[in-house]
Structure formats: C-alpha cells, structure tokens
Amino acid sequence: MILLFDLDGTILDTYALIRETFIELFKRFLPSYEYTEDDLRSFFGPSLYDTFKRIGCNEEKSKELFIKYRKINKTLQSKYLKLFPNTECFLEDLKSKGYKMAIFSNKVHEAIMSGLIEKGIDKYFLYVLGVDEVNYPKPNPQGIEIVKNRFKDECIYIGDTKSDMLTAKNAGVLAIGTTQAGSKKEDLIDGGADYVIEKISDLPKLLEVLKI
C-alpha cells in the first residue's frame, strides 16, 4: 500500500508562505490587480498557471509570473514555511510500520523538494511527483496512476482540498481529507472524501482502525 500525500496544507504548512509570495508578486509586477483575502485563499491549491490564467493573464504573462513567483517564494521560504504539529513524529511512525510514502502535488518537483529538504523530512518519501512531470494537473488522476504503476501497488490519496478528493475519486482510490489547513469538512466530503481527519497526525490511528 502506498500512502500518497498532497503537499501544501497536508504535509507542509505553506499558507503563510504562499499568501506572502502572492502579495509581494502583485505588489511588484501587477500593482493594478485588486484582490481580497478570499482571493488569496483561493490561490491555495491550484497550479500557478491555472491561477494566473484565472486572473486574466495570457500564456506569455503566466510563464513570466511563474518564474518571478518562484524567485520570490525561495527568498521567503525560510521565514514562512512551517510543519504542522507532530508531522515528523507521525511520518516516523508510519515508516516504522512499513508504509511506503510518496508525494503528488500541483507544485513543480523542484519546489516540492525544496520545502521537504528545508524541513528535513524528504527522507520519508520514496517518490515525489510534481505538476511539471504530468500532462494534466489535479483533479486529473494521471499523477496517482503514475505512482500506482511505478510501485505496482494500490494507494490511498491524502489531501486537504476538494480538488484532492476529486483527484482520488477520479483515480478510483481511497480518499482521506484533513481540515487542518482550514478546509471545511463538508467541502471535502462533497469532493468524495471517504474519511476526514482533523489533523494529519491522526492518520496512523485512522489506518489502524481501518486495518490498512
């Protein structure tokens, strides 16, 4: 069994980092763009290209902003990136029980690895798959299918957004949602979550109850 995790809001507490990156990006390169706090939260989860296109940027502008976003994000990472409470403890627990763990995120591979290494938890994941390594971002199931084929094993997808749950359902795998980053339980269930936990650190207990 592969435990396949989303990254932002699931393994890494990145909301403050993402929020500050967008604020700085808009301040420098889109000063006329007006946004609300709800707008900033809506940028949490989708791929950067989808976000930039949604706010009206063409292909060329989206590529330009992507590069600028990544540069700003790197400068802010050490200040704003956090782990959720007990993250390393629960990862160590799962590893000791023999679970294989991987990451599939709408972030690019380099950004995923940068965050994992920054927080010293990259050692727990056997495989990392970024949006730049698939043809279609979530909620398309391609990423999950790639991981399943790589390990020749069944998997569970764990995430914190409705899109994550839809991705799992589209791939026909068990979907576990967490509300620790602010998602509503109702939205996760609406997306197809089979189970919802308050904290990602509750995952080992749930797996034990489910006898997985």
C-alpha distance (Angstrom), angle and dihedral (degrees) to the residues before:
residue distance angle dihedral
M1 . . .
I2 3.81 . .
L3 3.78 118.7 .
L4 3.79 101.6 -150.1
F5 3.80 114.9 -167.2
D6 3.76 135.9 -164.4
L7 3.82 111.1 -134.0
D8 3.82 115.4 -143.8
G9 3.77 111.9 63.8
T10 3.78 91.6 2.7
I11 3.80 109.2 60.1
L12 3.80 100.3 1.9
D13 3.79 125.8 42.2
T14 3.79 96.2 -134.4
Y15 3.79 104.5 149.9
A16 3.82 95.4 103.0
L17 3.80 90.5 46.4
I18 3.80 94.2 48.9
R19 3.80 92.2 44.1
E20 3.81 93.7 51.2
T21 3.80 91.7 45.0
F22 3.80 92.7 55.0
I23 3.80 92.2 45.0
E24 3.80 91.1 52.9
L25 3.81 92.3 43.1
F26 3.80 93.1 52.8
K27 3.78 91.6 44.1
R28 3.80 92.3 54.9
F29 3.79 104.8 32.3
L30 3.84 109.3 16.8
P31 3.82 103.1 33.0
S32 3.79 93.0 156.9
Y33 3.80 93.8 55.0
E34 3.80 110.8 106.2
Y35 3.79 118.2 -153.7
T36 3.78 140.3 170.2
E37 3.78 131.8 -141.3
D38 3.80 87.6 -102.6
D39 3.81 89.1 54.9
L40 3.79 90.2 53.6
R41 3.80 91.1 51.2
S42 3.81 90.9 49.4
F43 3.81 88.9 60.0
F44 3.80 88.9 62.8
G45 3.81 107.4 99.2
P46 3.82 109.3 11.8
S47 3.79 120.8 94.3
L48 3.80 115.6 -91.2
Y49 3.80 92.1 -114.9
D50 3.81 91.2 53.9
T51 3.80 90.0 48.8
F52 3.79 94.9 49.7
K53 3.79 92.0 46.6
R54 3.80 90.2 48.9
I55 3.80 91.6 56.9
G56 3.79 90.7 52.0
C57 3.81 105.9 -91.7
N58 3.79 119.7 143.1
E59 3.81 123.5 -132.5
E60 3.79 95.2 -88.7
K61 3.82 93.9 47.0
S62 3.80 91.5 46.1
K63 3.81 91.1 54.6
E64 3.80 90.8 47.8
L65 3.81 93.0 49.8
F66 3.81 91.0 45.9
I67 3.81 90.9 60.2
K68 3.80 92.5 45.2
Y69 3.81 91.6 47.2
R70 3.80 91.8 53.4
K71 3.81 92.2 50.8
I72 3.80 93.2 49.7
N73 3.80 91.7 43.9
K74 3.80 91.8 54.9
T75 3.80 92.1 52.7
L76 3.82 91.6 51.0
Q77 3.81 99.0 39.8
S78 3.80 99.7 90.7
K79 3.81 90.9 49.9
Y80 3.81 101.1 45.5
L81 3.82 108.6 22.7
K82 3.82 114.2 103.9
L83 3.78 141.9 171.8
F84 3.77 120.6 -124.9
P85 3.83 112.5 -113.3
N86 3.82 114.9 -74.8
T87 3.81 93.5 2.9
E88 3.79 95.7 137.1
C89 3.81 91.3 44.7
F90 3.79 94.1 54.7
L91 3.82 92.1 44.0
E92 3.79 90.2 51.7
D93 3.81 89.4 48.2
L94 3.80 92.3 52.3
K95 3.79 92.3 45.5
S96 3.80 91.5 51.1
K97 3.81 89.1 53.4
G98 3.79 90.8 55.4
Y99 3.79 100.8 -107.0
K100 3.80 117.0 153.6
M101 3.80 111.4 -134.6
A102 3.80 133.0 -162.4
I103 3.81 140.6 165.9
F104 3.80 129.8 -127.5
S105 3.80 114.9 178.7
N106 3.78 141.5 161.6
K107 3.81 85.7 -121.8
V108 3.80 120.7 95.2
H109 3.80 116.7 -98.3
E110 3.81 94.8 -109.0
A111 3.81 92.5 53.6
I112 3.80 92.4 47.9
M113 3.79 92.3 51.9
S114 3.79 92.5 44.8
G115 3.80 91.3 57.7
L116 3.81 95.1 43.3
I117 3.80 92.3 49.0
E118 3.81 92.2 44.7
K119 3.81 88.8 58.8
G120 3.80 95.8 37.8
I121 3.80 97.1 -120.1
D122 3.81 101.6 109.4
K123 3.84 88.9 101.3
Y124 3.80 91.1 72.2
F125 3.80 96.5 62.2
L126 3.78 122.9 77.7
Y127 3.78 93.9 -168.1
V128 3.81 137.4 17.8
L129 3.80 123.1 -163.1
G130 3.80 122.4 -171.8
V131 3.78 133.1 -166.8
D132 3.80 89.6 -105.1
E133 3.82 88.8 63.7
V134 3.81 97.0 57.1
N135 3.78 132.9 61.3
Y136 3.79 94.1 -131.8
P137 3.84 130.4 32.9
K138 3.79 125.0 -134.9
P139 2.99 134.6 -37.7
N140 3.80 83.2 44.3
P141 3.84 106.3 93.6
Q142 3.81 95.7 -137.1
G143 3.81 93.9 104.5
I144 3.78 93.5 53.4
E145 3.79 90.9 46.3
I146 3.81 90.8 52.4
V147 3.81 90.7 53.5
K148 3.80 93.1 46.7
N149 3.79 91.2 50.5
R150 3.79 92.5 46.7
F151 3.79 93.8 54.9
K152 3.81 97.2 29.3
D153 3.77 87.7 -134.3
E154 3.78 142.6 107.5
C155 3.78 119.0 -97.9
I156 3.78 145.3 -162.1
Y157 3.79 120.3 -140.4
I158 3.79 117.7 -142.0
G159 3.80 121.4 -168.5
D160 3.77 146.6 139.7
T161 3.80 105.2 -125.9
K162 3.77 139.1 67.5
S163 3.80 87.6 -116.1
D164 3.81 89.9 58.0
M165 3.78 90.5 53.2
L166 3.80 91.8 47.8
T167 3.80 88.8 50.6
A168 3.79 90.9 54.6
K169 3.78 92.8 46.8
N170 3.82 91.7 48.0
A171 3.81 87.8 53.9
G172 3.79 92.9 46.0
V173 3.81 95.2 -120.8
L174 3.80 133.6 127.7
A175 3.81 111.8 -82.6
I176 3.80 122.4 -148.3
G177 3.80 118.7 -176.0
T178 3.78 131.2 -164.8
T179 3.80 126.7 -156.3
Q180 3.81 95.4 -160.8
A181 3.81 94.0 109.1
G182 3.78 94.6 51.0
S183 3.80 103.9 -86.5
K184 3.79 116.2 143.2
K185 3.78 117.5 -114.1
E186 3.81 89.6 -133.7
D187 3.82 91.6 56.9
L188 3.80 92.1 50.4
I189 3.79 91.5 49.4
D190 3.80 89.8 46.8
G191 3.80 87.4 54.9
G192 3.78 90.3 54.4
A193 3.81 105.1 -92.2
D194 3.80 111.7 170.5
Y195 3.80 91.0 -163.3
V196 3.80 134.0 11.1
I197 3.80 124.3 -156.2
E198 3.77 126.7 -171.1
K199 3.82 95.6 -138.1
I200 3.79 129.7 25.1
S201 3.80 87.3 -132.4
D202 3.84 86.7 68.2
L203 3.81 89.9 67.2
P204 3.83 97.6 94.0
K205 3.81 90.7 54.7
L206 3.80 91.8 49.5
L207 3.80 92.1 49.4
E208 3.79 89.3 50.0
V209 3.81 91.7 51.7
L210 3.80 90.5 47.7
K211 3.82 90.7 46.6
I212 3.80 91.3 -130.2
